[in-house]
């Protein structure tokens, strides 16, 4: 029961910007998952068809090209890991910017409400 209370407290303390950021991030993840599933079956089909056609016209030398293609997979994996880390960093920065913007707007509304604009304007 304590875990459910702490989870609800965390959810209630999340700002609107943080929630929006999480929703955008989730939508992006779903979009990329759909693209990856499509690429999985479509990519295999294309590789099979193109390899067959190239083998028909060029002969066994096609397999050297396929070996090069397979050797680039670790490089792509490494690059994607770096991009994933950068994406996480970008989301954290976006969330911090959203919080700062919301805080600034709230404070500006407070100054306007309290009619303290002239006091702060003279200090700026």
FIVEXLO-615464 format. One record per residue: residue number from 1; chain; y, x, z of N, C-alpha, C, O, CB in turn. Coordinates in steps of 0.05 Angstrom, whole numbers, plus 5000, padded with zeros to 4 digits. Glycine has a CB too. Layout:
! FIVEXLO-615464
KOLKE  num  cadena   npy   npx   npz  capy  capx  capz   cpy   cpx   cpz   opy   opx   opz  cbpy  cbpx  cbpz
KOLKE  NUM       A     Y     X     Z     Y     X     Z     Y     X     Z     Y     X     Z     Y     X     Z
...
! end
This chain:
! FIVEXLO-615464
KOLKE  num  cadena   npy   npx   npz  capy  capx  capz   cpy   cpx   cpz   opy   opx   opz  cbpy  cbpx  cbpz
KOLKE    1       A  4976  5017  5000  5000  5000  5000  5025  5017  5000  5045  5010  4988  5000  4981  5024
KOLKE    2       A  5024  5040  5013  5047  5058  5014  5054  5068  4986  5078  5071  4979  5043  5081  5032
KOLKE    3       A  5033  5073  4969  5038  5083  4942  5053  5062  4926  5070  5068  4910  5012  5090  4929
KOLKE    4       A  5045  5036  4929  5058  5015  4913  5087  5012  4921  5104  5006  4904  5043  4989  4916
KOLKE    5       A  5093  5015  4947  5121  5014  4956  5137  5037  4945  5160  5033  4936  5122  5013  4986
KOLKE    6       A  5126  5061  4945  5141  5084  4935  5145  5081  4904  5166  5089  4894  5127  5110  4942
KOLKE    7       A  5125  5070  4890  5128  5067  4861  5149  5046  4855  5165  5050  4836  5101  5058  4849
KOLKE    8       A  5150  5024  4871  5171  5004  4865  5198  5015  4873  5218  5008  4860  5165  4978  4881
KOLKE    9       A  5200  5032  4893  5225  5044  4900  5235  5063  4877  5258  5063  4871  5224  5060  4926
KOLKE   10       A  5216  5078  4866  5223  5096  4844  5233  5079  4820  5252  5087  4807  5199  5113  4836
KOLKE   11       A  5219  5057  4814  5227  5041  4791  5254  5028  4796  5270  5027  4777  5206  5019  4786
KOLKE   12       A  5259  5019  4820  5285  5006  4825  5308  5026  4825  5331  5019  4821  5284  4991  4851
KOLKE   13       A  5302  5052  4831  5323  5072  4832  5329  5083  4804  5349  5098  4801  5316  5094  4851
KOLKE   14       A  5313  5077  4784  5318  5087  4757  5343  5074  4745  5347  5049  4748  5293  5081  4738
KOLKE   15       A  5359  5090  4732  5384  5079  4721  5377  5067  4694  5356  5070  4682  5405  5102  4717
KOLKE   16       A  5396  5051  4684  5393  5039  4658  5389  5059  4636  5374  5055  4617  5416  5021  4652
KOLKE   17       A  5404  5081  4637  5402  5102  4617  5374  5115  4617  5363  5121  4596  5422  5124  4622
KOLKE   18       A  5363  5118  4641  5336  5130  4644  5315  5112  4632  5297  5121  4618  5329  5137  4673
KOLKE   19       A  5318  5086  4637  5299  5067  4626  5301  5066  4596  5280  5066  4582  5304  5038  4638
KOLKE   20       A  5325  5066  4585  5329  5066  4556  5317  5091  4544  5305  5090  4523  5359  5064  4549
KOLKE   21       A  5321  5114  4557  5311  5139  4548  5280  5138  4547  5268  5148  4528  5320  5162  4565
KOLKE   22       A  5268  5127  4568  5239  5125  4568  5228  5107  4547  5208  5112  4534  5229  5115  4596
KOLKE   23       A  5242  5085  4542  5234  5066  4520  5236  5080  4493  5218  5076  4477  5252  5041  4521
KOLKE   24       A  5257  5095  4488  5260  5109  4463  5238  5130  4459  5227  5133  4438  5288  5122  4460
KOLKE   25       A  5232  5143  4481  5211  5164  4480  5184  5151  4475  5169  5162  4459  5210  5179  4507
KOLKE   26       A  5178  5128  4488  5153  5115  4483  5151  5105  4454  5129  5107  4442  5150  5091  4503
KOLKE   27       A  5172  5094  4444  5172  5084  4416  5167  5107  4397  5153  5104  4377  5198  5070  4409
KOLKE   28       A  5179  5130  4402  5175  5154  4386  5146  5163  4387  5134  5171  4366  5193  5176  4394
KOLKE   29       A  5133  5162  4410  5106  5170  4413  5087  5151  4398  5068  5160  4385  5098  5171  4443
KOLKE   30       A  5092  5126  4400  5076  5106  4385  5079  5110  4355  5059  5109  4340  5084  5077  4393
KOLKE   31       A  5103  5115  4346  5108  5120  4317  5092  5145  4308  5080  5144  4287  5138  5124  4312
KOLKE   32       A  5094  5166  4324  5079  5190  4315  5049  5187  4317  5035  5199  4300  5088  5213  4332
KOLKE   33       A  5039  5171  4336  5010  5167  4337  5001  5151  4312  4980  5158  4301  5003  5151  4363
KOLKE   34       A  5016  5131  4304  5009  5116  4280  5009  5134  4255  4991  5132  4238  5028  5093  4276
KOLKE   35       A  5028  5152  4253  5030  5170  4231  5006  5190  4231  4995  5196  4210  5056  5186  4231
KOLKE   36       A  4999  5199  4255  4976  5218  4257  4950  5205  4249  4933  5217  4236  4974  5229  4285
KOLKE   37       A  4946  5180  4258  4921  5166  4250  4920  5162  4220  4899  5166  4208  4920  5138  4265
KOLKE   38       A  4942  5155  4208  4943  5151  4179  4937  5178  4165  4922  5179  4146  4970  5140  4170
KOLKE   39       A  4950  5199  4175  4946  5225  4162  4918  5235  4165  4908  5249  4147  4965  5246  4175
KOLKE   40       A  4904  5228  4187  4877  5237  4191  4858  5227  4169  4844  5243  4157  4867  5226  4218
KOLKE   41       A  4858  5201  4164  4840  5191  4143  4850  5197  4115  4835  5204  4097  4836  5161  4146
KOLKE   42       A  4877  5195  4111  4888  5199  4085  4887  5228  4077  4882  5235  4054  4917  5189  4084
KOLKE   43       A  4892  5246  4096  4891  5274  4090  4864  5284  4082  4860  5299  4064  4901  5290  4115
KOLKE   44       A  4843  5274  4097  4816  5282  4090  4808  5272  4062  4795  5286  4047  4796  5271  4111
KOLKE   45       A  4816  5248  4056  4811  5236  4029  4824  5253  4007  4812  5259  3987  4820  5207  4028
KOLKE   46       A  4849  5260  4011  4864  5275  3991  4852  5303  3988  4849  5313  3966  4893  5277  3999
KOLKE   47       A  4845  5316  4011  4834  5343  4009  4807  5342  3993  4802  5359  3977  4829  5354  4037
KOLKE   48       A  4791  5322  3999  4766  5319  3984  4770  5315  3954  4757  5329  3938  4749  5296  3996
KOLKE   49       A  4787  5297  3947  4792  5291  3919  4804  5316  3905  4795  5323  3883  4811  5267  3916
KOLKE   50       A  4824  5328  3917  4838  5350  3904  4819  5375  3902  4820  5389  3882  4863  5358  3919
KOLKE   51       A  4803  5379  3923  4784  5402  3922  4764  5398  3900  4757  5417  3885  4770  5405  3949
KOLKE   52       A  4754  5374  3897  4735  5368  3876  4747  5372  3848  4735  5385  3831  4725  5339  3878
KOLKE   53       A  4771  5363  3844  4785  5367  3818  4791  5396  3813  4786  5406  3791  4811  5350  3817
KOLKE   54       A  4800  5410  3833  4806  5439  3830  4781  5455  3824  4781  5473  3808  4820  5450  3854
KOLKE   55       A  4759  5448  3838  4734  5462  3834  4724  5457  3805  4713  5475  3792  4712  5452  3854
KOLKE   56       A  4729  5433  3795  4720  5427  3768  4735  5444  3748  4724  5453  3728  4725  5397  3762
KOLKE   57       A  4762  5449  3753  4778  5464  3734  4779  5494  3739  4781  5510  3720  4806  5453  3734
KOLKE   58       A  4778  5502  3765  4781  5531  3771  4756  5545  3780  4754  5569  3779  4802  5533  3792
KOLKE   59       A  4736  5530  3788  4711  5542  3797  4712  5550  3827  4728  5538  3842  4705  5567  3780
KOLKE   60       A  4695  5569  3835  4692  5576  3863  4716  5588  3876  4717  5590  3901  4669  5594  3866
KOLKE   61       A  4736  5597  3861  4759  5609  3873  4775  5590  3890  4792  5598  3906  4778  5621  3851
KOLKE   62       A  4770  5564  3887  4783  5544  3903  4777  5547  3933  4794  5541  3950  4774  5515  3894
KOLKE   63       A  4753  5558  3939  4746  5561  3967  4762  5582  3982  4764  5581  4006  4716  5568  3969
KOLKE   64       A  4774  5601  3967  4792  5620  3980  4817  5605  3989  4828  5610  4011  4800  5642  3960
KOLKE   65       A  4827  5587  3973  4850  5571  3981  4844  5553  4005  4861  5550  4023  4860  5553  3958
KOLKE   66       A  4821  5542  4006  4813  5525  4029  4811  5542  4054  4819  5533  4075  4786  5511  4023
KOLKE   67       A  4801  5566  4051  4799  5584  4075  4827  5590  4085  4831  5591  4110  4784  5610  4068
KOLKE   68       A  4846  5595  4068  4874  5600  4076  4885  5575  4090  4898  5577  4111  4892  5608  4052
KOLKE   69       A  4879  5552  4079  4888  5527  4091  4877  5524  4120  4892  5517  4138  4879  5503  4074
KOLKE   70       A  4852  5531  4123  4839  5528  4150  4850  5549  4169  4851  5545  4193  4809  5531  4147
KOLKE   71       A  4858  5573  4159  4868  5594  4176  4897  5587  4186  4905  5598  4207  4869  5620  4161
KOLKE   72       A  4911  5569  4173  4938  5562  4182  4937  5541  4205  4958  5535  4216  4954  5552  4159
KOLKE   73       A  4915  5529  4210  4913  5509  4231  4922  5519  4259  4937  5506  4272  4884  5498  4233
KOLKE   74       A  4913  5543  4268  4923  5553  4294  4953  5557  4295  4966  5552  4315  4909  5579  4301
KOLKE   75       A  4964  5566  4272  4993  5570  4272  5008  5543  4275  5027  5541  4289  5002  5583  4245
KOLKE   76       A  4998  5522  4261  5010  5496  4263  5007  5485  4292  5025  5473  4302  4996  5476  4244
KOLKE   77       A  4984  5490  4304  4979  5481  4332  4999  5494  4351  5011  5480  4368  4951  5487  4340
KOLKE   78       A  5004  5520  4348  5023  5534  4364  5051  5523  4361  5066  5519  4380  5022  5564  4358
KOLKE   79       A  5059  5519  4336  5085  5508  4330  5089  5481  4341  5110  5474  4352  5090  5508  4299
KOLKE   80       A  5069  5464  4340  5071  5437  4351  5073  5437  4381  5088  5421  4393  5047  5420  4343
KOLKE   81       A  5060  5456  4394  5063  5459  4424  5092  5466  4431  5103  5455  4450  5044  5480  4435
KOLKE   82       A  5104  5484  4416  5132  5491  4421  5150  5467  4417  5168  5463  4432  5140  5515  4403
KOLKE   83       A  5145  5453  4395  5162  5429  4389  5159  5408  4411  5179  5394  4418  5154  5417  4362
KOLKE   84       A  5136  5405  4422  5131  5386  4444  5147  5394  4469  5159  5377  4482  5101  5383  4451
KOLKE   85       A  5147  5420  4476  5162  5429  4499  5192  5425  4494  5206  5417  4512  5157  5459  4504
KOLKE   86       A  5201  5430  4470  5230  5426  4464  5237  5397  4465  5260  5390  4473  5236  5437  4436
KOLKE   87       A  5219  5380  4457  5224  5351  4459  5227  5342  4488  5244  5326  4494  5201  5335  4445
KOLKE   88       A  5210  5352  4505  5212  5345  4534  5239  5355  4545  5252  5340  4560  5189  5358  4550
KOLKE   89       A  5247  5379  4537  5273  5390  4546  5296  5372  4536  5315  5367  4551  5276  5419  4537
KOLKE   90       A  5294  5364  4511  5315  5347  4499  5317  5320  4514  5339  5310  4519  5309  5342  4470
KOLKE   91       A  5294  5308  4521  5294  5283  4536  5306  5286  4563  5321  5268  4572  5265  5272  4539
KOLKE   92       A  5301  5308  4577  5313  5313  4603  5343  5316  4600  5359  5304  4616  5302  5338  4616
KOLKE   93       A  5352  5330  4580  5381  5334  4575  5394  5307  4568  5416  5301  4577  5386  5354  4553
KOLKE   94       A  5381  5291  4552  5392  5265  4545  5394  5246  4569  5414  5232  4572  5374  5252  4523
KOLKE   95       A  5374  5248  4586  5374  5231  4610  5397  5240  4629  5411  5223  4640  5348  5233  4625
KOLKE   96       A  5401  5266  4632  5423  5276  4648  5450  5268  4637  5468  5260  4652  5422  5307  4651
KOLKE   97       A  5453  5269  4610  5478  5261  4598  5483  5231  4602  5505  5223  4607  5477  5267  4568
KOLKE   98       A  5462  5215  4600  5465  5186  4604  5474  5180  4633  5491  5163  4638  5438  5171  4598
KOLKE   99       A  5461  5194  4652  5469  5190  4680  5498  5198  4685  5513  5184  4698  5451  5207  4699
KOLKE  100       A  5507  5221  4673  5535  5230  4677  5554  5210  4664  5575  5204  4675  5539  5258  4664
KOLKE  101       A  5547  5200  4640  5565  5181  4627  5567  5155  4643  5589  5144  4646  5554  5175  4599
KOLKE  102       A  5544  5145  4653  5544  5121  4669  5561  5125  4694  5576  5107  4703  5516  5112  4676
KOLKE  103       A  5557  5148  4707  5572  5154  4731  5602  5155  4726  5618  5145  4741  5562  5180  4744
KOLKE  104       A  5610  5168  4704  5638  5170  4696  5650  5143  4691  5672  5137  4700  5641  5188  4672
KOLKE  105       A  5636  5126  4676  5646  5099  4670  5649  5082  4696  5668  5068  4699  5628  5085  4650
KOLKE  106       A  5630  5085  4714  5631  5070  4739  5655  5079  4755  5669  5063  4767  5605  5074  4755
KOLKE  107       A  5659  5106  4756  5682  5116  4771  5709  5108  4759  5728  5103  4773  5681  5146  4773
KOLKE  108       A  5710  5107  4732  5735  5098  4719  5740  5069  4725  5763  5062  4730  5733  5102  4689
KOLKE  109       A  5720  5052  4725  5723  5024  4732  5733  5022  4761  5750  5005  4767  5697  5009  4729
KOLKE  110       A  5722  5038  4779  5731  5038  4807  5760  5045  4809  5775  5032  4824  5713  5057  4824
KOLKE  111       A  5769  5066  4795  5797  5074  4796  5815  5052  4785  5837  5047  4796  5801  5100  4780
KOLKE  112       A  5807  5039  4764  5823  5017  4753  5824  4994  4772  5845  4982  4776  5811  5008  4726
KOLKE  113       A  5801  4988  4785  5800  4966  4803  5818  4970  4827  5831  4952  4836  5771  4961  4812
KOLKE  114       A  5818  4995  4837  5834  5001  4861  5863  5008  4854  5879  5015  4872  5821  5024  4876
KOLKE  115       A  5870  5007  4829  5897  5014  4819  5905  5042  4827  5928  5047  4835  5918  4994  4829
KOLKE  116       A  5887  5061  4825  5892  5088  4833  5897  5106  4808  5897  5130  4810  5869  5100  4849
KOLKE  117       A  5900  5094  4785  5903  5109  4760  5927  5127  4761  5926  5151  4753  5905  5091  4737
KOLKE  118       A  5949  5117  4770  5974  5133  4770  5971  5157  4789  5982  5179  4782  5998  5116  4778
KOLKE  119       A  5958  5154  4811  5954  5176  4830  5938  5199  4817  5945  5222  4818  5940  5167  4855
KOLKE  120       A  5916  5192  4804  5899  5212  4791  5911  5222  4765  5906  5245  4758  5871  5200  4786
KOLKE  121       A  5926  5206  4752  5939  5214  4727  5960  5236  4732  5963  5254  4716  5952  5190  4713
KOLKE  122       A  5973  5234  4754  5993  5255  4761  5979  5281  4768  5991  5303  4764  6011  5246  4784
KOLKE  123       A  5955  5280  4778  5940  5305  4784  5929  5318  4759  5924  5342  4758  5918  5299  4804
KOLKE  124       A  5923  5302  4739  5912  5313  4714  5935  5324  4698  5930  5334  4676  5897  5291  4698
! end
